[in-house]
Amino acid sequence: MHYELLRRRPAQDALADVSDLARALLLPRKGLCELAENTESHYIEIRIPKRHGGLRRIHAPDPSLKKAQRAVLRLLEDRMVPKSWMHGGVTGRSIVTHAAPHCGRCWVAVLDLADFFPSVRRSRVQAILEAAGFTGDALKVLLALTTLGGALPQGAPTSSHLANLALFPLDRRLRSLARRWGLTYSRYLDDIALSGKRPLRPLKGPLHDAVIREGFRPSPSKTAFMGRHEPQVVTGLLVNDRLRPVKSYRRALVEEVEACRQDGPKVRAALQGISVARYRSRILGRIRHWARFDAEKAERLERRFRHLPRPGAAARETDGREKVGLR
């Protein structure tokens, strides 16, 4: 699968012994083995409704397993180097760095994979770990810590990094196609984007065929080919002329802040099933994401969110969208 091409050079020594692995992770050997022997009991399953129907299964590790997985992640990052076109699960890269290369292009194509994390099977994770230099009992422990039910669990700290590396063989196929067509290629986990000067609809068949050949399934509803005459959207960002969140994101955020001013943060947090602190952090995070593209409007919205009126006073206010400048 060519994962050895991702290994940091010069390559570090192979790790086969669990005691050596524990020292590399800065964790006690006994605790590491106990976690590996009964990993399933350290997860909590959370089901979240998907935007277009169905449920997304999140497996959240408990504190002890999460600590071990974060240590594994640091070790993997020290041994495996993501390529420049990989933007998901990589420190210093984001949906912004993924979308930016496609800004101002004549044609943009996007596609992603169906049920991505569960489709990254244990055998593929094993190939990545072996390429990173893990063998023997150390490999068995790492497989136990990073997989669940024979696949990557969405929610584990290690999963995004491993999922990112897992698609390297698919990258090789798609980058070869992109070179032949003179296209720019980038990927944020399973969100794939290509752009160039030529109409890209004829690539639908070859793109889907490449995905299937690598053992994954394309999501037909999330495959799109966009010209300059229409909104070109890459991971929720418009790339037609300059980067910015799509209008629906901005509108929904303003409406949420206004609802919070009307109902109060306790009510809004309860409706979303989260704590008030988590609610505030979530909204501020979304505002700061907007601020990367339009600092002035985002700053006005943040002031309205931080300075909430007394209960009942919001009903006498004018429309908040006018204050933020969306109207």
N, C-alpha and C positions, 0 to 999 in steps of 0.2 A: 504493500500500500504506500510505500515511499515515505513513511513517517520519519525515517532516519534522516531525511533531508531537513527536518525541523530541529534537529538536535544542535544544541549550542556547541561551538567549536572554540578551543579544543574540548573534546568530549570528556565528561567527568567519569570517574571510575564506576563500574557496575556495582549495584547493590543487590545482594541476594539474601543476606542474613537479617532477621527481624531486629536483632539487637543493634546492628548498624543503622537500620532504617529508623529505629526509635531515637537514636542519637542524632541523626540527621534532621529529624522532626522536632527535636528538643522535647520529647514526650516520654513518659515512663513505659518501658516495654510491657509490663503487666497490663496496664490500662489500655494500651494499644491493642493487645491481643484480645482482651475482653470485649472491646468495641467490635472488633472484626468478627468475633464468634457469634455475635447476636445483634447485628446492625439493624435489622428490621424493627426491633423494639425501640429504637432511638429516633424514629420518625413519627411525625404527626401529619396525617393527610388532610389537606384543605382543598375544597372544591370551589372554584371561582367561575362564575358564568362568563363565557366568551362573548365578545361583542356581536358576533353573527350567529349565536346559538351554540348549544352544547356546553360542556363543562371542561375547564382546565384543571387537571389534578396537580396540586403542588404538594411535594413531600418536604416538610420543614424539619430539619434535624434538631434534636435537643442540644442544649449548651455543650455537653461533653463531646458529642459527635461533631458539632459545628467547629469546635476548637481544633479537633484533630484534622478535619477537612481543610480548614484554613492553613494549617501547617503543611498539609499535602500540597495545597495550591502553591504556597511559596516555594516548595521544593520543585514542583513541576515548572514553574516560571523560571527557575534558575537553570533548568536543564533543557527546556524546549523554547524556541524562539518563534513566535508567530510571524508570518510574512507581512509585508507592507500593506497588502490589500485586505487583510483580516482586521476588522474593527470591533467585533463583539468580544467581550470578556478580556479586553486588553487594556492595561493601565495607560491612561493618556489618550485613548481613542474612544469614539462615541458615535452616535447616530449622525452627529454633525460632521465629523471627519469622514464618515462613510458617504454622506450625501454631497459634500463639497465638490469632489471631482466631477460630478455630473451637472453642475450648475451652468446654465447657459448653452446647453447642447441642443442640437436640432431634434434628436430622438433619444428617448430614455426608455429602457425596458426594465421591469422588475418582476421577480418571482420569488416565492418562498416555498418551503417544504411542509407537507402535511404531517402533523403529530411528530414534530422534529425530535424532541428529547427522547421519547420512548423508542424512536427508530434508530437511535445510536446504541447498538447492541454491545453486550459485554465483550464479544470477540474483537470488536473494533477498538474498544477502550484498552483491551489487553495489548493489541498491536501498538498502540501509542505508548503505553507504559514500557513495553519491551524496547521500543525505539529509544526511550528516555534512559535506558540502562538498568531497568529493574528485572530481576529474575528470581527464581526459587520461591522461598517462603515470603520474602519481601513483596514480590509481585502478587502473591495470593492475598496478603493483608491489604495491599493498596486496592486491589479489585473489590474486596469486600467493603472497603470504606467509600468507594466512589461509585458503585453501582447498586441498584436495587431491583430485584425481580428480573435480572438479566439485561438491564438497560440503565441509561443515565436518569437519575431522579431530578426532575425540575424543582429547584429550591435548594439544592446542595451547593455550597460555595465553590466546589470543584467543577460543577457541571458545565457552566458556561465556557470555561477555559478548555475543557476536554471536548466539548461539542464543537468549539471553534476549530480545534486541531483536527477533529474527526473528518471535516469536510475538505481537507487538503487534497485527497485524490480527485474529488469532484472539481475543485479549483483548477487542477491541472487540465482537466478536460475543457472546462469553460474558458479558461484563459487562452488555450490553444484556439478555440473558436473565436474568441475576441480578437486575437492577433490577426487571424485571417480576414476579419471584417474591419480591422482598424478601429476597434472599440476600446473604451475605458471600462475596466472591470473593478468592482469592489464588493465586499460582502460584510454584513453585520449579522453574525451567527448564521441563521438560515435565510436572512433577507438579502437577496442577490440583486445587484444593479449593474446594468451595462448601458453605455451611451455612446453616441457618435453622430455622424452626419447623414447616414443612410437610414431609410425606413427599416424598422427592425421586426416587423410582423413575420417575415419569412423565417425568422429564427425560432419561432415558437416550437416547432417540431424538434429541431436539433437540441434545443435547450431541455425540453422535457425528456427527450431520449437519453441525454447525458445523465440527468438526475436518476432516471430509472436504472440505468446501467450500473450506477454506484450503489444500488440497493435502497434508494429513498423514493418518496412519492411527491411529485409536484402538486401544489395546490392550485387547481385551475382558476378558482375564484380570485386568487391573489396574483395572477399573472396579468401584466398590463404592458401595453406598448403606447407611449405617449409622445405626441408631436408638440411643437411649439404653440400650436393653435389651441391647446387645452392645458389644464393644470398638470404639471409634471411633479409627481409626489414620490419621494424616496424616504422611507421610514418616517412618515408623518411630516416631512419638510418639503415645502415648495422649492423647486430648483430652476424654475423657468428663467429668471433673471438674477435674483438674489435669494439667499437662503432665508427662510422664515417659516414658522409653523403654519399649518393649513388654517384657513379661516374658521373651520368648525372647532378646532382646538382653542383658538383665541376666544370665540364666542362662548363656548362651554365654560371656560375658565372665568370669564367676566360674570356669566350668569350664576356660577357657583358662589363667587364672592358676594354678589348681590343677595343671593338666597341666605348666605351666612349673616349678612347684615340685617336681614329681615327676621330670620328664625333664631339666630345665635349659634355659636360653634357646637354647643352641647347637642342640639337637635340635629345639626348636619352630620356630626360625628356618629350619633346613634343610628341615623338612617343608613350610614355606610358600614355600620358594624365595627367601628374602630374607636380608639380612645381619642379624647380631645387633642392630646399632645401629638398623636399620630396624624390626626386630621390637619392640624396647623402645619406640621412638617410637610405633609403631602402637598397642600395648596401653595406653600411658600416655595417648594421645589419646582412646581409647575410655573409659578410666576418667574422664578429665576431662569428657568429654561427659556421663557419668552424674552427675558431681558437680554439674552445673548444676541438677539436679533433686533429688538426695538426697546432700548433701555428706557426711553422717556415714558412710553405708555405703560410699560411694566412697572416702573417706579410709581406712577400714579395709582395703579391697581394695588400695589403692595401697601401703599399708605392707607387706602380704603380698607384693606383687610386687617391691617394692624390697629387701626383706630375705629373699632366697631362702635356703633351708637348704642345708647341705652335701649332696653327692650321696649318696643313699640315706636321708638323714634324713627326707625327706618321707613315706616309706612308713609311718613310725610316728606320723604326725599324724592327728588327727581330721578329719572332713569339713570342708573350708574353707568350705562354704556356711553352716554353723552359725556360724563365726567372723564372717562378713560380715553375717549376720543375714537370709539369704534363707529360712531354714527356721524 
